[in-house]
Amino acid sequence: MIRKFRTHDESARDLRSETDVEKLIPRIRSLWSFSSRLTPNLMIPRGIRKFRTIEEAQLERDHWTQNRVDVLRRRSRIAR
């Protein structure tokens, strides 16, 4: 959401309060839970990888992405 303010005071009054932050944490947890139910057990690469070129890095990313798509397609066929 984009909001416009005419003065700095208007924008300061609109800042989130501590209670908003306290409400945000459970919402984030709920979103994480929901997303993990949508795509459970996908192999997400962990750690740091070094590549000699940006092209090598992109190839690995493409490979990882394609693997995720393949897993989701297989699950979709099984669920039908």
HELIX and SHEET records of a PDB file:
HELIX    1   1 HIS A    8  ARG A   13  1                                   6    
HELIX    2   2 GLU A   18  LEU A   38  1                                  21    
HELIX    3   3 ILE A   54  ALA A   79  1                                  26    
END                                                                             
